Amino acid sequence: MFKVLVSDPISDQGIQLLYDAPDVEVVKQTGLSEDELVAIIGDYDALLVRSQTRVTEKIMNAASKLKAIGRAGVGVDNIDLEAATKRGIVVINAPDGNTIATCEHTFAMMMSVARFIPQAYKKTVEGVWDRKTFVGVELRNKTLGIVGMGRIGTEVAKRAKVFGMEVIGYDPFLTEERAEKIGVQLKTVNEIAAQADFITVHTPLTKETRHIIGPDQFALMKPGIRIINCARGGIIDEQALVAAIDKGIVAGAAFDVFTQEPPEADHPFLQNPKIIVTPHLGASTIEAQENVAIDVSDEVLHILRDEPFKNAVNMPSVPANVLNKVQPYFELGEKIGRILSQITQGAVQEIVIGYSSSLIDVDTSPITRHIVKGVLTDRLDGVNIVNAMHLAKTRDIHISIQKSSSQTAFTNLLTVTLKTKQEQKTLAGTLVAEYGERIVRIDGYSVDFAPQGNVLLVSHNDKPGMIGRVGTLLGNQDINIATMHVGRQVIGGAAIMVLTIDKPAEINVVTELEKLPEIVTVRELSL
């Protein structure tokens, strides 16, 4: 019999799968202190929590039998993931359980901002019968722009079409074929800003998505547009939104999330009659709370029974003899994936991974997971080394592995090619004694740099004075160059320049670099 401890309030309906399992004994004991958990956790094979219980390293060190920790929700901030990984404990969450709840809340907010429902309610209960002020708009025949076409964005699109809306969408991993299947016209963010009557965002908050809708996008919008954010605070520039409302561009907005939660009492959203706000209620339904518990219960059963599972947020255990050989390549592989994701345009269709020399005789699947995680991590929410392969499959991304015993200049070489409908790019990296991780090739150019810190990748034409012009511009911006590597194939042809710099380059610096003669593109790599 497996023993499962439920240490936070979770509905019995949500964990009924565990109650019904003939090989599982469930014990519910909530409100335990750290010391109380330490005293009893050694008897249990799995632990289920919500957000109240903090699962610390001290607790896990006492958990001699623990195989899994299940978080009935998305966030795992209350669980020490590093300690769990060291102990070989799989931590799982429920990323899909709140999809419908958040989708429906998005539509509730959309309807509310279209018909001024909260404002009209407030006046009516105050005794004012005002039918003239609150003349709204219909959703039918309007264009809905969706930024982020993952699980929630796709569900929103389905419902919008039932309302008779035209749906346009943006997602860095959405191919034209998949967009056509779900009835969405693929657009850029700027095209959505210019064409949509309503915009809703459903992306994770990353460096790329922070303020993805800001002053430049508001300037493109037609008067009367309405904006909804039930995803993450910071995706939409809050100050720019208020300014757009004041200018008469945005007719109304509905926000379930804020950059800082809870917001300060003087936050401009709270006093603006054209902005509807709710306190992060996207996943707050009875069904969603039960669904996340059901999902976690199902996953825990799979783990206890040594069956396949998918929603782990840390790495499952790897045999020690394999781990010793492949672990040094985990971080290198993930960085190669992240660099490729940042320099390749278009929706990813295929990832080709090449292993050479001594890596051909070992199980390289753990390295592969790290590479795929690197490709996906900057643009998808909740990517980890266990679910990365699953997420790639659901987005029709093909992954192929090639192993070669051919001799190269390097003892072990990882070569990764990222293919999109628009282009393909290749990076190769290796580990060098005393120097660590090195990127040694970008497409056909030989380079040699450490993938860390602040890096600028400059594509340019090989003309005299290029290095000097770039160095002078950065110097004038008080940016010091730590290292520089230049690669070219023929004299006077296309070339690349890789610069490591002592501090991040602001967007205006990148813009000024791109204006220099013979510069083709400039990419700042976030590593």
C-alpha positions as CSV (number, residue, x, y, z in Angstrom):
1,M,0.0,0.0,0.0
2,F,1.1,3.5,-0.9
3,K,0.5,6.2,1.8
4,V,-0.5,9.7,0.6
5,L,-0.6,12.7,2.9
6,V,-2.9,15.6,2.1
7,S,-1.6,18.5,4.2
8,D,-3.7,21.4,2.8
9,P,-7.5,21.7,2.3
10,I,-8.3,19.9,-0.9
11,S,-11.9,18.7,-1.7
12,D,-12.6,15.0,-1.4
13,Q,-14.1,15.1,-4.9
14,G,-10.8,16.3,-6.3
15,I,-8.8,13.4,-4.8
16,Q,-11.5,10.7,-5.2
17,L,-9.1,8.9,-7.6
18,L,-6.8,8.3,-4.7
19,Y,-9.6,7.2,-2.4
20,D,-10.8,4.7,-5.0
21,A,-7.3,3.3,-5.7
22,P,-7.0,-0.2,-4.0
23,D,-3.3,0.3,-3.5
24,V,-3.4,3.7,-1.9
25,E,-4.2,4.9,1.7
26,V,-5.1,8.6,2.0
27,V,-4.5,10.6,5.2
28,K,-5.8,14.2,5.4
29,Q,-4.1,16.2,8.1
30,T,-4.0,20.0,7.6
31,G,-2.5,22.9,9.4
32,L,0.8,21.1,10.3
33,S,3.9,23.0,11.3
34,E,7.3,22.2,9.7
35,D,8.3,20.2,12.8
36,E,5.1,18.3,12.8
37,L,5.5,17.4,9.2
38,V,9.1,16.3,9.7
39,A,7.9,14.0,12.5
40,I,5.5,12.1,10.3
41,I,6.5,12.5,6.6
42,G,8.8,9.5,6.8
43,D,5.8,7.2,6.6
44,Y,4.4,8.6,3.3
45,D,5.1,7.9,-0.3
46,A,3.5,11.1,-1.7
47,L,2.5,14.5,-0.4
48,L,-0.4,16.7,-1.8
49,V,-0.4,20.4,-1.0
50,R,-1.9,23.6,-2.2
51,S,-0.2,26.9,-1.3
52,Q,-0.4,26.8,2.5
53,T,2.2,24.1,3.2
54,R,5.8,25.1,2.7
55,V,7.7,21.9,1.7
56,T,11.2,22.7,2.8
57,E,14.5,20.9,2.5
58,K,14.2,19.9,6.2
59,I,10.9,18.2,5.5
60,M,12.3,16.4,2.4
61,N,15.4,15.2,4.3
62,A,13.1,13.4,6.7
63,A,11.0,12.0,3.9
64,S,12.8,8.6,3.4
65,K,10.0,7.1,1.3
66,L,8.7,10.1,-0.5
67,K,8.4,9.7,-4.3
68,A,6.2,12.6,-5.3
69,I,5.0,16.0,-4.2
70,G,1.8,17.1,-5.9
71,R,0.8,20.8,-6.0
72,A,-2.9,21.2,-6.7
73,G,-2.4,24.3,-8.8
74,V,0.1,25.8,-11.2
75,G,2.7,27.7,-9.0
76,V,5.3,25.7,-7.0
77,D,6.9,28.6,-5.1
78,N,6.1,26.9,-1.8
79,I,8.2,23.8,-2.7
80,D,12.0,23.7,-2.6
81,L,12.6,22.3,-6.1
82,E,16.3,22.0,-5.8
83,A,16.0,19.9,-2.6
84,A,13.4,17.7,-4.2
85,T,15.6,17.1,-7.2
86,K,18.6,16.2,-5.0
87,R,16.4,13.7,-3.1
88,G,15.0,12.2,-6.4
89,I,11.5,13.4,-5.5
90,V,9.3,14.3,-8.5
91,V,7.3,17.5,-8.1
92,I,4.2,17.8,-10.2
93,N,1.6,20.5,-10.8
94,A,-1.6,20.9,-12.7
95,P,-1.1,23.4,-15.6
96,D,-4.2,22.5,-17.5
97,G,-6.9,22.4,-14.8
98,N,-7.7,26.1,-14.9
99,T,-7.8,26.5,-18.6
100,I,-11.6,26.7,-19.0
101,A,-12.0,28.8,-15.9
102,T,-9.5,31.4,-17.2
103,C,-11.1,31.3,-20.6
104,E,-14.6,31.9,-19.3
105,H,-13.3,34.7,-17.0
106,T,-11.8,36.3,-20.1
107,F,-15.2,36.3,-21.8
108,A,-16.9,37.6,-18.7
109,M,-14.5,40.5,-18.7
110,M,-14.9,41.0,-22.4
111,M,-18.7,41.2,-22.1
112,S,-18.4,43.5,-19.1
113,V,-16.2,46.0,-20.9
114,A,-18.3,45.8,-24.0
115,R,-21.6,46.6,-22.1
116,F,-20.3,48.6,-19.1
117,I,-21.9,46.0,-16.8
118,P,-20.0,46.8,-13.5
119,Q,-20.5,50.6,-14.0
120,A,-24.2,50.2,-14.8
121,Y,-24.7,48.0,-11.8
122,K,-23.0,50.5,-9.5
123,K,-25.3,53.4,-10.6
124,T,-28.4,51.3,-10.5
125,V,-28.0,50.1,-6.9
126,E,-27.2,53.7,-6.0
127,G,-30.7,54.6,-7.2
128,V,-29.7,56.2,-10.6
129,W,-31.7,54.8,-13.6
130,D,-29.3,55.7,-16.4
131,R,-29.8,54.1,-19.7
132,K,-28.1,56.7,-21.9
133,T,-24.6,56.6,-20.5
134,F,-24.0,52.9,-20.9
135,V,-24.5,52.3,-24.6
136,G,-22.2,49.4,-25.4
137,V,-21.1,47.4,-28.5
138,E,-21.8,43.9,-29.7
139,L,-19.2,41.2,-30.1
140,R,-20.7,39.9,-33.3
141,N,-18.8,41.0,-36.5
142,K,-16.0,42.4,-34.4
143,T,-12.4,41.4,-34.7
144,L,-10.8,39.8,-31.7
145,G,-7.0,39.8,-31.5
146,I,-5.4,37.1,-29.3
147,V,-1.8,37.5,-28.3
148,G,-0.7,34.0,-27.2
149,M,-2.4,31.0,-28.7
150,G,-1.6,28.3,-26.1
151,R,-4.3,26.3,-24.2
152,I,-6.2,29.3,-23.0
153,G,-5.9,31.4,-26.1
154,T,-7.1,28.5,-28.2
155,E,-10.2,28.0,-26.0
156,V,-10.9,31.8,-26.2
157,A,-10.7,31.6,-30.0
158,K,-13.2,28.7,-30.2
159,R,-15.8,30.6,-28.1
160,A,-15.2,33.9,-30.0
161,K,-16.1,32.3,-33.2
162,V,-19.4,31.1,-31.8
163,F,-20.1,34.7,-30.9
164,G,-19.6,35.6,-34.6
165,M,-16.3,37.3,-34.1
166,E,-13.4,37.2,-36.6
167,V,-10.3,35.9,-34.8
168,I,-6.7,36.9,-35.5
169,G,-3.9,35.7,-33.4
170,Y,-0.2,35.9,-32.7
171,D,2.1,33.2,-31.1
172,P,5.8,32.6,-31.8
173,F,5.1,28.9,-32.1
174,L,1.9,29.0,-34.1
175,T,2.3,27.7,-37.6
176,E,0.0,28.7,-40.5
177,E,-1.2,25.2,-40.7
178,R,-2.2,24.9,-37.1
179,A,-3.8,28.4,-37.2
180,E,-5.9,27.3,-40.1
181,K,-7.1,24.2,-38.2
182,I,-8.4,26.3,-35.3
183,G,-9.8,29.0,-37.6
184,V,-7.4,31.8,-36.7
185,Q,-5.7,34.2,-39.0
186,L,-2.0,34.5,-38.2
187,K,-0.8,38.0,-37.6
188,T,2.0,40.0,-36.0
189,V,1.4,41.9,-32.7
190,N,1.5,45.2,-34.6
191,E,-1.0,43.9,-37.2
192,I,-3.3,42.8,-34.3
193,A,-3.0,46.3,-32.8
194,A,-4.0,47.9,-36.0
195,Q,-6.9,45.6,-37.0
196,A,-8.6,44.4,-33.8
197,D,-11.7,45.8,-32.0
198,F,-10.8,43.7,-28.9
199,I,-7.5,42.4,-27.8
200,T,-6.9,39.8,-25.1
201,V,-3.5,38.5,-24.0
202,H,-2.6,34.9,-23.0
203,T,1.2,34.6,-22.8
204,P,3.6,34.0,-20.0
205,L,5.5,37.1,-18.7
206,T,9.0,36.9,-20.1
207,K,11.6,39.4,-21.3
208,E,10.1,39.1,-24.8
209,T,6.4,39.6,-23.7
210,R,6.9,42.3,-21.1
211,H,5.1,45.4,-22.4
212,I,4.5,43.5,-25.7
213,I,1.6,45.9,-26.0
214,G,3.0,49.4,-25.3
215,P,3.1,52.9,-26.7
216,D,4.0,51.8,-30.2
217,Q,1.1,49.4,-30.4
218,F,-1.4,51.8,-28.9
219,A,-0.4,54.3,-31.5
220,L,-1.5,51.8,-34.2
221,M,-4.9,51.1,-32.7
222,K,-8.2,52.5,-34.1
223,P,-10.3,54.5,-31.7
224,G,-12.8,52.4,-29.7
225,I,-10.6,49.4,-29.1
226,R,-11.1,47.4,-25.9
227,I,-8.3,45.6,-24.0
228,I,-8.5,42.5,-21.7
229,N,-5.7,41.0,-19.6
230,C,-6.4,37.8,-17.6
231,A,-2.9,36.4,-18.0
232,R,0.0,38.2,-16.2
233,G,0.5,41.7,-15.1
234,G,3.2,43.5,-17.1
235,I,2.3,42.0,-20.5
236,I,0.5,45.3,-21.3
237,D,2.2,48.6,-20.3
238,E,-0.2,49.9,-17.7
239,Q,0.9,53.5,-17.9
240,A,0.7,53.5,-21.7
241,L,-2.9,52.0,-21.4
242,V,-4.1,54.8,-19.2
243,A,-2.6,57.3,-21.6
244,A,-4.3,55.7,-24.5
245,I,-7.7,55.8,-22.7
246,D,-7.1,59.5,-21.9
247,K,-6.4,60.1,-25.6
248,G,-9.7,58.5,-26.6
249,I,-7.9,55.5,-28.4
250,V,-9.0,52.8,-25.9
251,A,-12.7,52.8,-25.0
252,G,-12.3,50.5,-22.1
253,A,-10.2,47.8,-20.5
254,A,-10.7,44.9,-18.2
255,F,-7.8,43.6,-16.0
256,D,-7.7,40.6,-13.7
257,V,-3.9,40.9,-13.1
258,F,-1.5,43.7,-12.2
259,T,2.2,44.2,-12.4
260,Q,2.3,44.3,-8.6
261,E,-0.3,42.4,-6.7
262,P,-2.2,43.6,-4.8
263,P,-1.9,47.0,-6.5
264,E,-1.1,50.1,-4.5
265,A,-4.2,52.1,-3.3
266,D,-3.3,54.9,-5.8
267,H,-3.0,52.7,-8.8
268,P,-4.5,54.6,-11.8
269,F,-6.6,51.6,-12.8
270,L,-8.6,51.7,-9.5
271,Q,-9.9,55.2,-10.1
272,N,-10.5,55.1,-13.9
273,P,-14.2,54.6,-14.8
274,K,-13.3,53.0,-18.1
275,I,-11.2,50.2,-16.5
276,I,-12.8,47.1,-14.9
277,V,-10.6,45.2,-12.4
278,T,-10.9,41.9,-10.5
279,P,-8.4,40.4,-8.0
280,H,-6.8,37.7,-10.0
281,L,-9.9,35.5,-10.2
282,G,-9.1,33.7,-13.5
283,A,-8.7,30.2,-11.9
284,S,-11.2,30.8,-9.0
285,T,-14.0,28.4,-9.8
286,I,-15.2,25.4,-7.9
287,E,-14.6,23.3,-11.0
288,A,-11.1,24.5,-11.6
289,Q,-10.1,23.9,-8.0
290,E,-11.4,20.3,-8.3
291,N,-9.9,19.8,-11.7
292,V,-6.3,20.7,-10.5
293,A,-6.8,18.2,-7.7
294,I,-8.0,15.6,-10.1
295,D,-5.1,16.1,-12.4
296,V,-2.5,16.0,-9.6
297,S,-4.1,12.9,-8.1
298,D,-3.9,11.1,-11.5
299,E,-0.3,12.1,-11.9
300,V,0.6,10.9,-8.4
301,L,-0.9,7.5,-9.1
302,H,1.2,7.2,-12.2
303,I,4.4,8.0,-10.3
304,L,3.7,5.7,-7.5
305,R,3.0,2.9,-9.9
306,D,6.1,3.6,-12.0
307,E,3.9,4.6,-15.0
308,P,4.6,7.5,-17.5
309,F,3.7,11.0,-16.3
310,K,4.0,14.4,-17.9
311,N,3.5,17.4,-15.5
312,A,6.7,17.3,-13.5
313,V,8.4,20.5,-12.8
314,N,11.8,19.0,-11.9
315,M,14.0,16.3,-13.3
316,P,13.2,12.7,-12.7
317,S,16.0,10.5,-11.4
318,V,18.6,9.3,-13.9
319,P,20.9,6.3,-13.3
320,A,24.1,7.5,-11.7
321,N,26.4,6.0,-14.3
322,V,24.5,7.9,-17.1
323,L,24.1,11.1,-15.1
324,N,27.8,11.4,-14.6
325,K,28.5,11.4,-18.3
326,V,25.6,13.6,-19.6
327,Q,25.0,16.1,-16.7
328,P,28.0,18.4,-17.7
329,Y,26.1,19.0,-21.0
330,F,22.8,20.0,-19.5
331,E,23.4,23.7,-19.2
332,L,25.3,23.9,-22.5
333,G,22.4,22.2,-24.3
334,E,19.8,24.5,-22.7
335,K,21.8,27.6,-23.6
336,I,22.2,26.5,-27.2
337,G,18.4,26.0,-27.4
338,R,17.8,29.5,-25.9
339,I,20.2,31.2,-28.2
340,L,18.6,29.6,-31.3
341,S,15.1,30.5,-30.1
342,Q,16.2,34.1,-29.8
343,I,17.9,34.5,-33.2
344,T,15.5,32.4,-35.4
345,Q,12.4,34.0,-36.8
346,G,9.1,32.2,-37.3
347,A,7.2,29.3,-35.8
348,V,9.4,26.3,-34.9
349,Q,8.8,23.3,-37.1
350,E,11.8,21.0,-36.4
351,I,14.7,20.7,-34.0
352,V,17.6,18.6,-35.3
353,I,20.1,17.6,-32.6
354,G,23.5,16.1,-33.4
355,Y,25.7,14.2,-31.0
356,S,29.3,13.2,-31.8
357,S,32.3,11.3,-30.4
358,S,31.9,9.8,-27.0
359,L,28.3,11.0,-26.6
360,I,27.1,8.5,-29.3
361,D,27.3,5.5,-26.9
362,V,25.3,6.9,-24.0
363,D,21.7,7.8,-23.4
364,T,21.5,11.4,-24.4
365,S,17.8,11.8,-23.9
366,P,18.4,13.9,-20.7
367,I,20.5,16.4,-22.8
368,T,17.8,16.4,-25.5
369,R,15.2,17.4,-23.0
370,H,17.4,20.3,-21.9
371,I,17.9,21.5,-25.5
372,V,14.2,21.4,-26.2
373,K,13.5,23.2,-22.9
374,G,15.9,25.9,-24.0
375,V,14.2,26.3,-27.3
376,L,10.7,26.6,-25.7
377,T,11.4,28.3,-22.4
378,D,11.5,32.0,-23.3
379,R,8.1,31.9,-25.1
380,L,6.0,29.3,-23.3
381,D,4.9,29.2,-19.6
382,G,5.8,26.4,-17.3
383,V,8.3,24.6,-19.5
384,N,10.6,22.1,-17.7
385,I,12.9,19.3,-18.7
386,V,10.2,16.6,-18.2
387,N,7.3,18.3,-20.1
388,A,9.4,20.0,-22.8
389,M,9.1,17.0,-25.2
390,H,5.3,16.8,-24.6
391,L,4.9,20.6,-25.2
392,A,6.9,20.3,-28.4
393,K,4.7,17.4,-29.6
394,T,1.5,19.3,-28.9
395,R,2.8,22.1,-31.1
396,D,3.7,19.8,-34.0
397,I,7.4,20.4,-33.5
398,H,9.4,17.5,-34.9
399,I,12.5,16.5,-33.0
400,S,15.2,14.3,-34.7
401,I,18.4,13.0,-33.3
402,Q,21.6,12.3,-35.3
403,K,24.7,10.6,-33.9
404,S,28.0,10.5,-35.7
405,S,31.3,8.9,-34.9
406,S,33.1,11.1,-37.5
407,Q,36.2,12.8,-36.1
408,T,35.9,16.5,-35.4
409,A,38.2,19.1,-33.9
410,F,36.3,18.6,-30.6
411,T,36.1,15.6,-28.3
412,N,32.4,16.1,-27.9
413,L,30.2,18.3,-30.0
414,L,26.5,19.3,-29.7
415,T,25.1,20.6,-32.9
416,V,21.5,21.9,-33.0
417,T,19.5,23.1,-36.0
418,L,16.3,25.0,-35.6
419,K,14.0,25.0,-38.6
420,T,11.1,27.3,-39.1
421,K,9.0,28.1,-42.2
422,Q,11.0,31.3,-42.7
423,E,14.6,30.1,-42.1
424,Q,16.9,27.7,-40.3
425,K,19.9,28.3,-38.1
426,T,22.5,26.0,-36.6
427,L,24.6,26.3,-33.4
428,A,27.4,24.0,-32.2
429,G,28.9,23.9,-28.7
430,T,31.3,21.9,-26.7
431,L,32.9,21.7,-23.3
432,V,36.6,22.7,-23.1
433,A,38.8,21.8,-20.1
434,E,39.5,24.8,-17.9
435,Y,37.2,27.0,-20.0
436,G,33.8,25.3,-19.6
437,E,31.0,25.8,-22.1
438,R,31.9,27.3,-25.5
439,I,29.9,28.1,-28.6
440,V,32.1,27.2,-31.5
441,R,30.0,27.6,-34.6
442,I,27.0,29.7,-35.7
443,D,25.7,28.6,-39.0
444,G,28.8,28.4,-41.2
445,Y,30.9,30.8,-39.1
446,S,33.6,29.6,-36.7
447,V,33.4,31.4,-33.4
448,D,34.6,30.8,-29.8
449,F,32.7,32.4,-26.9
450,A,31.2,31.5,-23.5
451,P,27.4,31.5,-23.6
452,Q,26.9,33.6,-20.5
453,G,26.3,37.2,-19.4
454,N,25.3,39.9,-21.8
455,V,25.9,39.0,-25.5
456,L,25.3,40.9,-28.7
457,L,25.2,39.0,-32.0
458,V,25.7,41.3,-34.9
459,S,25.2,40.2,-38.6
460,H,27.0,42.5,-41.0
461,N,28.9,42.8,-44.3
462,D,32.6,42.4,-44.0
463,K,33.9,45.9,-44.7
464,P,36.8,47.8,-43.3
465,G,36.0,49.8,-40.1
466,M,33.1,47.7,-38.9
467,I,34.6,46.7,-35.6
468,G,35.7,50.3,-35.0
469,R,32.2,51.7,-35.7
470,V,30.5,49.2,-33.4
471,G,33.1,49.7,-30.6
472,T,32.8,53.5,-30.8
473,L,29.0,53.5,-30.6
474,L,29.1,51.2,-27.6
475,G,31.8,53.2,-26.0
476,N,29.7,56.4,-26.4
477,Q,26.9,54.6,-24.6
478,D,29.3,53.7,-21.7
479,I,29.1,50.0,-22.6
480,N,32.4,48.2,-22.2
481,I,33.2,45.3,-24.5
482,A,34.6,42.3,-22.6
483,T,35.3,40.0,-25.6
484,M,34.8,40.2,-29.4
485,H,34.8,37.3,-31.9
486,V,34.4,37.9,-35.6
487,G,33.5,35.1,-38.1
488,R,33.5,35.3,-41.9
489,Q,33.6,32.8,-44.8
490,V,35.0,35.0,-47.5
491,I,36.7,38.4,-47.5
492,G,34.1,41.2,-48.0
493,G,31.1,38.9,-47.7
494,A,28.6,38.2,-44.9
495,A,30.1,38.0,-41.4
496,I,29.1,37.9,-37.8
497,M,30.4,39.6,-34.7
498,V,29.8,38.2,-31.2
499,L,30.4,40.7,-28.4
500,T,30.2,40.0,-24.6
501,I,29.5,43.3,-22.9
502,D,29.6,44.3,-19.2
503,K,26.0,45.4,-18.9
504,P,22.8,45.0,-20.9
505,A,22.3,47.1,-24.0
506,E,19.1,49.2,-23.9
507,I,16.7,49.0,-26.8
508,N,17.9,52.3,-28.1
509,V,21.5,51.1,-28.3
510,V,20.4,48.1,-30.4
511,T,18.4,50.4,-32.6
512,E,21.4,52.7,-33.1
513,L,23.7,49.7,-33.9
514,E,21.2,48.6,-36.6
515,K,21.4,52.0,-38.2
516,L,25.2,51.7,-38.8
517,P,26.2,51.2,-42.5
518,E,26.6,47.5,-43.5
519,I,24.9,46.2,-40.3
520,V,22.2,43.6,-41.2
521,T,20.7,42.6,-37.8
522,V,21.6,43.0,-34.1
523,R,20.3,40.5,-31.5
524,E,20.8,40.9,-27.7
525,L,20.9,37.4,-26.2
526,S,19.4,36.8,-22.8
527,L,21.3,34.0,-21.1
